[in-house]
């Protein structure tokens, strides 16, 4: 199973819109994928999961989206030149042995022109430290607002093609 993670807890984010499109593109290629938005994190997970006070809600997320997954796709918005702090806290709250040896693909999302390449590099370092193998084809999506239509669908055919290519490579990897 592959879990696609929208790596922000911001409501109605462009990252979530891209993640939904990504899941649809995976399904077109015959791949089952589940979507986890970090909006679903319990509001108090910072004070519970990080300090050995596990909550039932957080464990349910792990049981459904993280533990059974063999691969992850992180859809990562640019926050202050890197990736969102909520993603780092989420990664910190999951025991490192849970994901050691698993694989990840990365997609950066930014309203600017670099597609969060710096954030993807930062995240790659963290994932490598955790023993997660990162696929080398990282996809930056720049000017995300121009890439989405009013319903949140990707309207740029070139972006669709590069994401389909990444998905094909990631499936085989």
N, C-alpha and C positions, 0 to 999 in steps of 0.2 A: 504494500500500500504506500501511496505517496500523499503526504500532507502538504498543502499549500498554505503558507502562513502570511497573512496580511500583518506586517510587523509594526503596526501602530494601534493604539487604542482610541485614536481620534474618530469620533462618529462620522459616518458617511464620507470617509476619506477616499482620495483618488487611488490610494494603494489598494483599498478593498475593491474598488471598481476594476482595477487591473487584475487583481487576484481572481475575481469572478470570471473575467475573460480568459485568464490562463487556465482555469479549471475546465472551461468549455473547450478550449483548444486541445487540452489533454484528452478529454472525452472523445473529441473528433478523431483522435489517433488511437482510440480503443483502450485508454488507460483510466483506471479508477483512481480518482483523487478526492480527498476530503479537504474542505476549506476551514481553516481556523483563523478567525479574526481575533486579534488581541483585545478587541472590545469585549470579548466574552470572559476576560479574566475577572475573578472576584475583586470587588473594589478594595478589599483589605489584604490582598495577597502579599503586598510588601511587608506587612507586619506579621503575617502568619507563616507563609511558606519559607521565607528566608530565615526564620528563627525557630524552626522545628515545632511549629504549631500547625500541622497540616489541616487543611480544610477539605471537606467532602467535595465541594465544587471544583477545586483545583485538581484533586485526584481524578475526578470524572473527566476533566479535560485531558489529563495525561493518559488515562486509560483509553480514551476514544481517538485522540489525535497524535500523541507522541510515542507512547510505548509500542504500539503495533506497526508504526511507520518504519519502513526501511530507507526511505528517501524523503527529503524535504525540499520544498521550493520556498525561498524567502522572497517576498515582495517588499522591498525596503525603501521607504521614503527618506529623503534627505532632511535631517534635523540638525541644524547648526553645524553643517559640514561633515556630518557623520550619520550614524543610524540612531533611531529613537532609543532613549533611555529605558523605556518600558520593555523593549526587546532584550536589552542587557539584563535587566532585573529578572525577566522571564527565564532567560538562559541560566542565570545564577540560581534560580529557584528549583531547577530540574537537576537531579543528581547526575554528575558527569558520566557515570557508568551507563546511564540509560541510553545514551546516544553514541557512545564510542564505537567507531567503525562504520557508522551510517554515512550516507552521502547527501550532499546538498547542492542545489543550483540556486543562483542569485540573480535577481532582477532589481535594478535600481529605479527609483521613481523620483523625478524632480520637476519643479516648474521652471527651473533654469536650464542651462544648456549642457551640463556635465552628467546628467542622469544619475547622480549620486555615486560616481565612481570611487570617490574617496571613502564614502561610507561603506561601500562594498569591500574595499580593501581592509578597512578596520574590522568589519564583520568577519572577513576571511581569516584574519589573525586570531580572533576569538574562537571561531569554529575549529580551526586547526589545533588550538590549545586544548579544546574539548575532545579532540580525536575524531572530528567529523571531516570527511574528505569533501573538498569543494571542487565542483566541476569547473574547468578552466574557462568555459564560454559564459562569461558574465554579461548580462544584457542591461545596458543603461537605457532608460526611457527618459529623454529630455523633453522639455516643453509639454508636459503631460496634459495640460489643459487643452492644447491644440490637437491632441491625439484622441480625445474622447468626444463622442456626440452627446446630445442632450440626455439620452438614456443611459450613459455610462459605458457604451460599447466602443471598442477601439475602431476608429474609422480610417486609420492610416495603414494601407496595405503593406508597406515596407516593415512596419513594426510587427504586424501579424506574421509576416514571412520569417523575420528573425526569431520571433518567439517560437514558431513552429519548428524551426531548425534546432533551436536550443532543446525543445521538448524531445525531438527525435533523437538527438545525441544523448540526452539525459536518460531516456528510456533504455538505450543500448548499453549505457555505462554501468 
